[in-house]
Amino acid sequence: MDKETQLKAEIIRGRRNSKIYTDLSKGMNYHQIKRMTELALDMDNMPAVKGLAVSNQFAVAEALSSREGLKMIGRRASTGDTSAPELFFMLRGNLSEQARPIFKRLARQTILKVSRGIVGKGLRGSTMVRVPATPESEEFDLDITIENYLEKGYLTYEDIIAIERREKSKNGVLIFDTSGSLYGKRFVTAALAVAVLAYQLAHDDYSVILFNTKPYVIKHVEEKLTAEEVIDRILDSESAGYTNISEALQVAGTELKKMKTRQKFAILVTDGAFNRGGDPRKYVQQIPVLHVLGLPSKHEWGERVCKDLTRLGRGRYIQVQTYQHIPQAIVKLLRDT
């Protein structure tokens, strides 16, 4: 059985991971990959489409720019399948002018849908504030109220102390490492993480910084943007490059200085394996509180850097096992911050 016939059989059979299709399609020309992608679309085999895209982005982009391709991506996007943004990040430079804005809209739709599900309800948390009671008060601090009575012998509304629960104000910066391509997966995760942050901190001050060789401020503290606008900026940003944590921390420090509140923090998402900008540990003093989400890494020393940054930044360290766990880890940090 020749390679093309074997690949065709695997696409029809389905239930394989993307790497199988990438390996089987190695060495095939543009027309062969395009034919196999069209077959994968007919079979609704998304792992095959992704695997073939690794072998030849031009051929797969051409097939996905068709009416049938866009219909398949649209069906996937409506269910919250992250294939639309993943393929968008992989293929955006090769999609047709007609297909690119449609693909982008479907990618944004998916990211917002999935992130809303991650955020859920009651994430913000609350803080208790003691204030003089009013006729509308429902919860009281009896200890302080009794002390006031014993001291004065009588009570006024000012002596009756009520408890009000107010939403916690959360002001911070998300610093996300996008170095290395990972065929779009890291950027999809970054977009989901940013959407979670945008929903949660919509009424607070926050900034978003993506970095690889250089840091890029996706949203400045002073900007008032909707979650949709922030995600569009992510979708237009560039991936790959080296890892420059030091410069990213310096830019984050500048953004944090713009926040008037004393309670502010930064969340750094990285594997710690820097190869540009020098040792980032000497720049932590610019960050009041630095939490670190450690990405999976082949370098043990990178994990050590992450833990050192957390210790020096007086924050929390969370080691995530896969990129898919990052948005939930950010939810946990925001809930506890």
Helices and strands as residue ranges (DSSP letters): H 3-13, H 18-25, H 30-42, H 46-55, H 57-64, H 67-78, H 83-91, H 99-119, E 126-132, H 142-152, E 161-167, E 172-177, G 182-184, H 185-200, E 206-211, E 215-219, H 227-235, H 245-257, E 265-270, G 280-286, E 290-294, H 300-312, E 317-319, G 323-325, H 326-336
